[in-house]
Amino acid sequence: MEVKEIIVRVLSVLVSVFVVVLNNTATLVGYCNANYPQVTQIVIGLVAIYLMIKLCMKAFRLWVRLMIQTLKFVMVVSFIGLCFIVYLRGFNRFIDQDIPFITNILKDPQSFKLNFSYSNWFAGFEYGGYINDFLQDSTFKVEIDHDYIDYLKDQKEKLLDEDFIQDTYENFNDYVKSYNIEYDVNEIGNHIYEFLGR
């Protein structure tokens, strides 16, 4: 006799036993419900309550395990990020400057706000010097081309210039009209303002 045949026979016997037990249980519950309805309802209620408690406990344990795993993951990623920042900044600068800075932010979160509007949409271009300062005492040197930063500042000023905006609008209007497309300028403006955080 092969192993496959043994497994098939064992499974068929188990299925048969399960079917017999299920049929007899259904018959017993029907008999008890017909002769002793109140007791049967109490027993079924207790069994249902027990099953619900077990299910809730398993769900709670699963949730707790998930939270613990998530917390472990966040702590590991934070530790790796912290090691990377210490590597970039250098240990002394991290201890002397960064930790007091972070402590001040945690004490007074209102002192560190980021506002977003179209006027500072390109403000990140102006922070090249700050990035250079941030990496100044790192274990490796990163040089930032200040000519490129100046070019980006000029582009920012150009993008916010009213004549440039008017010329761009007229060119866009001519282009759209050449394809006979109808559009609502106010609706497009609202979408742009919404995108820029106005």
Summary of the structure (lengths in Angstrom):
residues: 198
radius of gyration: 35.2
end to end distance: 79.2
largest distance: 94.6
contacts: 401
relative contact order: 0.04
helix: 83%
strand: 0%
